[in-house]
């Protein structure tokens, strides 16, 4: 499914509907199950709320779609995951700390776990979100670097899909959405697990962070002890 294929009557991830409501209070309560302490604000003349949210939770990542049908401001005091939020239709503005990020077209928001975010949605805005487990992402980064992180992982606030690595991540996300939405073929569990791992790597590569320099440097050759440990593990677990 491309960003232009689906209409509001057939949203992405439609089999994983999380909430559908015209009540701000009901919407807020539903979203708080995912983002505790989140708050919603609608101004007068903001339009009629007609919210639909779909969310599929896997092992280390979650994929979500949402529309509100009205101008809406959402405040999240502290995210409990790393996230990529991009436009499906329309546009929005986000504040992450002092950084203002436009969400439309090729521009997307990248949010770091533990940081506050304020989202200001236009009336016709529809968006997709990729949430990533901080624990899983740190574990993957440490495996790629071959060392333990000394500082908290923090991402730059914006993504640009004109960059090949960022567009690759978006395409991975949409491919998973297509597979999860398909009624003809079931997503094999092994393939799904492998897709999650690929998304974790792509998230780290596509989005600038405080470990990007180390991540993009030339990978050193494996030490003898590392090769021996790998060989011993394979010998002990060859039938697993």
C-alpha positions as a Markdown table, in Angstrom:
| # | Residue | x | y | z |
|---|---|---|---|---|
| 1 | Unk | 0.0 | 0.0 | 0.0 |
| 2 | Unk | 1.4 | 3.4 | -0.9 |
| 3 | Unk | 0.6 | 6.6 | 0.9 |
| 4 | Unk | -2.0 | 7.4 | -1.8 |
| 5 | Unk | -3.7 | 4.1 | -2.1 |
| 6 | Unk | -6.0 | 3.9 | 0.9 |
| 7 | Unk | -9.0 | 6.1 | 1.7 |
| 8 | Unk | -10.4 | 6.9 | 5.1 |
| 9 | Unk | -12.9 | 4.1 | 4.8 |
| 10 | Unk | -10.2 | 1.5 | 4.5 |
| 11 | Unk | -7.4 | 2.6 | 6.8 |
| 12 | Unk | -4.0 | 0.8 | 7.1 |
| 13 | Unk | -3.9 | -1.9 | 9.8 |
| 14 | Unk | -7.7 | -2.0 | 9.7 |
| 15 | Unk | -7.7 | -5.5 | 11.3 |
| 16 | Unk | -6.0 | -4.0 | 14.4 |
| 17 | Unk | -8.5 | -1.3 | 15.3 |
| 18 | Unk | -7.7 | 0.2 | 18.7 |
| 19 | Unk | -10.3 | 2.9 | 19.1 |
| 20 | Unk | -13.1 | 4.7 | 17.1 |
| 21 | Unk | -14.8 | 7.6 | 18.7 |
| 22 | Unk | -16.2 | 11.1 | 18.5 |
| 23 | Unk | -15.3 | 11.8 | 22.1 |
| 24 | Unk | -12.1 | 13.5 | 23.1 |
| 25 | Unk | -12.3 | 11.9 | 26.6 |
| 26 | Unk | -12.7 | 8.4 | 25.2 |
| 27 | Unk | -9.8 | 9.0 | 22.8 |
| 28 | Unk | -7.6 | 10.3 | 25.6 |
| 29 | Unk | -8.4 | 7.3 | 27.8 |
| 30 | Unk | -7.6 | 4.8 | 25.0 |
| 31 | Unk | -4.3 | 6.5 | 24.1 |
| 32 | Unk | -3.3 | 6.6 | 27.7 |
| 33 | Unk | -3.1 | 2.9 | 27.7 |
| 34 | Unk | -0.2 | 3.3 | 25.4 |
| 35 | Unk | 1.3 | 6.7 | 26.4 |
| 36 | Unk | 0.5 | 7.3 | 30.1 |
| 37 | Unk | -0.2 | 11.0 | 31.0 |
| 38 | Unk | -0.9 | 12.0 | 27.4 |
| 39 | Unk | -3.4 | 14.9 | 27.2 |
| 40 | Unk | -5.6 | 16.2 | 24.3 |
| 41 | Unk | -6.8 | 19.7 | 23.6 |
| 42 | Unk | -9.4 | 20.9 | 21.1 |
| 43 | Unk | -10.1 | 24.5 | 20.5 |
| 44 | Unk | -13.5 | 25.9 | 19.6 |
| 45 | Unk | -14.2 | 25.7 | 15.9 |
| 46 | Unk | -11.7 | 22.9 | 15.6 |
| 47 | Unk | -14.1 | 20.7 | 13.7 |
| 48 | Unk | -15.9 | 17.5 | 14.5 |
| 49 | Unk | -13.7 | 14.8 | 16.0 |
| 50 | Unk | -14.0 | 11.5 | 14.2 |
| 51 | Unk | -11.1 | 9.5 | 15.5 |
| 52 | Unk | -9.9 | 6.1 | 14.3 |
| 53 | Unk | -6.8 | 4.5 | 15.5 |
| 54 | Unk | -5.3 | 1.1 | 14.6 |
| 55 | Unk | -2.3 | -0.5 | 16.2 |
| 56 | Unk | -0.5 | -3.8 | 15.8 |
| 57 | Unk | 2.0 | -4.7 | 18.5 |
| 58 | Unk | 4.7 | -7.2 | 17.7 |
| 59 | Unk | 7.6 | -8.2 | 19.8 |
| 60 | Unk | 10.0 | -5.3 | 19.7 |
| 61 | Unk | 8.1 | -2.9 | 17.5 |
| 62 | Unk | 4.5 | -1.6 | 17.0 |
| 63 | Unk | 2.9 | -0.2 | 13.9 |
| 64 | Unk | 0.0 | 2.3 | 14.1 |
| 65 | Unk | -2.3 | 4.4 | 12.0 |
| 66 | Unk | -4.5 | 7.3 | 13.2 |
| 67 | Unk | -6.8 | 10.0 | 12.1 |
| 68 | Unk | -8.7 | 12.5 | 14.1 |
| 69 | Unk | -10.9 | 14.5 | 11.6 |
| 70 | Unk | -10.4 | 17.7 | 13.6 |
| 71 | Unk | -7.6 | 20.1 | 14.6 |
| 72 | Unk | -6.1 | 18.6 | 17.8 |
| 73 | Unk | -3.2 | 19.3 | 20.1 |
| 74 | Unk | -1.6 | 16.3 | 21.8 |
| 75 | Unk | 0.9 | 16.5 | 24.6 |
| 76 | Unk | 3.1 | 13.5 | 25.7 |
| 77 | Unk | 5.2 | 14.3 | 28.8 |
| 78 | Unk | 7.6 | 11.5 | 28.2 |
| 79 | Unk | 7.6 | 8.9 | 25.4 |
| 80 | Unk | 8.1 | 5.3 | 26.5 |
| 81 | Unk | 9.6 | 4.3 | 23.1 |
| 82 | Unk | 11.6 | 5.6 | 20.2 |
| 83 | Unk | 9.2 | 6.6 | 17.4 |
| 84 | Unk | 9.0 | 7.6 | 13.8 |
| 85 | Unk | 5.8 | 9.5 | 13.0 |
| 86 | Unk | 5.1 | 10.4 | 9.4 |
| 87 | Unk | 2.2 | 11.7 | 7.3 |
| 88 | Unk | -0.3 | 9.4 | 5.5 |
| 89 | Unk | -2.3 | 12.4 | 4.4 |
| 90 | Unk | -2.3 | 16.1 | 5.4 |
| 91 | Unk | 0.2 | 17.8 | 7.6 |
| 92 | Unk | 1.0 | 18.5 | 11.2 |
| 93 | Unk | 3.6 | 20.3 | 13.4 |
| 94 | Unk | 5.5 | 18.8 | 16.3 |
| 95 | Unk | 7.6 | 20.3 | 19.1 |
| 96 | Unk | 10.3 | 18.0 | 20.5 |
| 97 | Unk | 12.1 | 20.1 | 23.2 |
| 98 | Unk | 13.0 | 23.3 | 21.4 |
| 99 | Unk | 13.0 | 21.7 | 18.0 |
| 100 | Unk | 10.0 | 22.3 | 15.7 |
| 101 | Unk | 9.4 | 19.7 | 13.1 |
| 102 | Unk | 7.0 | 19.8 | 10.2 |
| 103 | Unk | 5.2 | 16.5 | 9.4 |
| 104 | Unk | 4.2 | 16.3 | 5.8 |
| 105 | Unk | 5.4 | 14.7 | 2.6 |
| 106 | Unk | 9.1 | 13.7 | 3.0 |
| 107 | Unk | 9.4 | 15.3 | 6.5 |
| 108 | Unk | 8.8 | 13.2 | 9.6 |
| 109 | Unk | 9.2 | 13.3 | 13.3 |
| 110 | Unk | 11.7 | 11.2 | 15.1 |
| 111 | Unk | 11.1 | 11.0 | 18.9 |
| 112 | Unk | 13.4 | 9.7 | 21.5 |
| 113 | Unk | 12.3 | 7.6 | 24.5 |
| 114 | Unk | 12.0 | 9.6 | 27.7 |
| 115 | Unk | 11.5 | 13.0 | 26.0 |
| 116 | Unk | 8.4 | 15.1 | 25.8 |
| 117 | Unk | 6.6 | 15.8 | 22.5 |
| 118 | Unk | 3.7 | 18.1 | 21.5 |
| 119 | Unk | 1.8 | 17.4 | 18.4 |
| 120 | Unk | -0.5 | 19.8 | 16.6 |
| 121 | Unk | -2.6 | 18.1 | 14.0 |
| 122 | Unk | -4.4 | 19.6 | 11.1 |
| 123 | Unk | -8.1 | 18.7 | 10.5 |
| 124 | Unk | -7.3 | 16.3 | 7.6 |
| 125 | Unk | -4.2 | 14.9 | 9.0 |
| 126 | Unk | -3.7 | 11.1 | 9.0 |
| 127 | Unk | -0.5 | 9.5 | 10.2 |
| 128 | Unk | 1.5 | 6.4 | 10.6 |
| 129 | Unk | 3.7 | 5.6 | 13.6 |
| 130 | Unk | 6.6 | 3.1 | 14.1 |
| 131 | Unk | 7.3 | 2.6 | 17.8 |
| 132 | Unk | 10.5 | 0.8 | 18.8 |
| 133 | Unk | 11.4 | -0.8 | 22.1 |
| 134 | Unk | 14.3 | 1.2 | 23.8 |
| 135 | Unk | 15.7 | -2.0 | 25.3 |
| 136 | Unk | 15.6 | -3.9 | 22.0 |
| 137 | Unk | 17.1 | -0.9 | 20.1 |
| 138 | Unk | 20.0 | -0.5 | 22.6 |
| 139 | Unk | 20.7 | -4.2 | 22.5 |
| 140 | Unk | 20.8 | -4.2 | 18.7 |
| 141 | Unk | 23.1 | -1.1 | 18.7 |
| 142 | Unk | 25.4 | -2.7 | 21.2 |
| 143 | Unk | 25.6 | -5.8 | 19.1 |
| 144 | Unk | 26.4 | -3.8 | 16.0 |
| 145 | Unk | 29.1 | -1.7 | 17.8 |
| 146 | Unk | 30.5 | -4.6 | 19.7 |
| 147 | Unk | 30.5 | -2.6 | 22.9 |
| 148 | Unk | 28.3 | -1.4 | 25.8 |
| 149 | Unk | 26.7 | 2.1 | 25.4 |
| 150 | Unk | 28.1 | 4.7 | 27.7 |
| 151 | Unk | 25.4 | 7.4 | 27.0 |
| 152 | Unk | 21.6 | 7.3 | 26.5 |
| 153 | Unk | 20.6 | 6.8 | 22.9 |
| 154 | Unk | 19.1 | 10.1 | 21.5 |
| 155 | Unk | 17.9 | 10.7 | 18.0 |
| 156 | Unk | 17.9 | 13.9 | 16.0 |
| 157 | Unk | 14.2 | 15.2 | 15.9 |
| 158 | Unk | 13.6 | 15.0 | 12.1 |
| 159 | Unk | 13.7 | 12.4 | 9.3 |
| 160 | Unk | 13.9 | 13.2 | 5.6 |
| 161 | Unk | 12.6 | 10.5 | 3.3 |
| 162 | Unk | 14.6 | 12.0 | 0.4 |
| 163 | Unk | 17.5 | 10.2 | 2.1 |
| 164 | Unk | 17.8 | 6.6 | 0.8 |
| 165 | Unk | 18.2 | 5.1 | 4.3 |
| 166 | Unk | 15.1 | 6.9 | 5.6 |
| 167 | Unk | 13.1 | 6.0 | 2.6 |
| 168 | Unk | 14.2 | 2.4 | 2.9 |
| 169 | Unk | 12.9 | 2.3 | 6.5 |
| 170 | Unk | 9.6 | 3.8 | 5.3 |
| 171 | Unk | 9.3 | 1.1 | 2.6 |
| 172 | Unk | 10.0 | -1.6 | 5.2 |
| 173 | Unk | 7.2 | -0.2 | 7.4 |
| 174 | Unk | 4.7 | -0.1 | 4.5 |
| 175 | Unk | 5.7 | -3.6 | 3.4 |
| 176 | Unk | 4.9 | -4.9 | 6.9 |
| 177 | Unk | 1.6 | -3.0 | 6.8 |
| 178 | Unk | 0.7 | -4.6 | 3.5 |
| 179 | Unk | 1.5 | -8.1 | 4.8 |
| 180 | Unk | -0.4 | -7.6 | 8.0 |
| 181 | Unk | -3.4 | -6.2 | 6.1 |
| 182 | Unk | -3.4 | -9.0 | 3.5 |
| 183 | Unk | -6.3 | -11.5 | 3.8 |
| 184 | Unk | -4.8 | -13.8 | 1.2 |
| 185 | Unk | -1.4 | -14.6 | 2.7 |
| 186 | Unk | -0.4 | -14.9 | 6.4 |
| 187 | Unk | 2.8 | -13.3 | 7.5 |
| 188 | Unk | 5.0 | -16.3 | 8.5 |
| 189 | Unk | 6.1 | -15.9 | 12.2 |
| 190 | Unk | 9.8 | -16.5 | 11.3 |
| 191 | Unk | 9.6 | -13.9 | 8.5 |
| 192 | Unk | 7.9 | -11.5 | 10.8 |
| 193 | Unk | 10.6 | -11.9 | 13.4 |
| 194 | Unk | 13.3 | -11.3 | 10.8 |
| 195 | Unk | 11.5 | -8.3 | 9.5 |
| 196 | Unk | 11.4 | -6.8 | 13.0 |
| 197 | Unk | 15.2 | -7.2 | 13.3 |
| 198 | Unk | 15.7 | -5.6 | 10.0 |
| 199 | Unk | 13.5 | -2.7 | 11.0 |
| 200 | Unk | 15.6 | -2.2 | 14.2 |
| 201 | Unk | 18.8 | -2.0 | 12.1 |
| 202 | Unk | 17.2 | 0.4 | 9.6 |
| 203 | Unk | 15.9 | 2.6 | 12.4 |
| 204 | Unk | 19.4 | 3.1 | 13.7 |
| 205 | Unk | 20.9 | 3.6 | 10.2 |
| 206 | Unk | 18.2 | 5.9 | 8.9 |
| 207 | Unk | 17.8 | 8.3 | 11.9 |
| 208 | Unk | 20.8 | 10.4 | 13.0 |
| 209 | Unk | 21.7 | 9.8 | 16.6 |
| 210 | Unk | 24.6 | 10.3 | 19.1 |
| 211 | Unk | 26.1 | 7.0 | 18.0 |
| 212 | Unk | 25.8 | 7.5 | 14.2 |
| 213 | Unk | 29.5 | 8.3 | 13.8 |
| 214 | Unk | 30.5 | 5.0 | 15.5 |
| 215 | Unk | 27.7 | 3.1 | 13.7 |
| 216 | Unk | 28.8 | 4.2 | 10.2 |
| 217 | Unk | 32.5 | 3.7 | 10.7 |
| 218 | Unk | 34.2 | 0.8 | 9.1 |
| 219 | Unk | 33.4 | -2.4 | 10.9 |
| 220 | Unk | 36.6 | -3.9 | 12.5 |
| 221 | Unk | 37.6 | -7.4 | 11.9 |
| 222 | Unk | 36.5 | -10.0 | 14.5 |
| 223 | Unk | 39.0 | -10.8 | 17.1 |
| 224 | Unk | 40.2 | -14.5 | 17.5 |
| 225 | Unk | 38.3 | -14.9 | 20.7 |
| 226 | Unk | 35.1 | -13.7 | 19.1 |
| 227 | Unk | 35.4 | -16.2 | 16.3 |
| 228 | Unk | 36.1 | -19.0 | 18.8 |
| 229 | Unk | 33.1 | -18.0 | 20.9 |
| 230 | Unk | 30.9 | -18.0 | 17.8 |
| 231 | Unk | 32.2 | -21.4 | 16.7 |
| 232 | Unk | 31.6 | -22.9 | 20.2 |
| 233 | Unk | 28.0 | -21.5 | 20.2 |
| 234 | Unk | 27.2 | -23.0 | 16.8 |
| 235 | Unk | 28.6 | -26.4 | 17.9 |
| 236 | Unk | 26.6 | -26.4 | 21.1 |
| 237 | Unk | 23.4 | -25.2 | 19.4 |
| 238 | Unk | 23.5 | -26.6 | 15.9 |
| 239 | Unk | 20.2 | -28.4 | 16.3 |
| 240 | Unk | 18.3 | -25.3 | 17.6 |
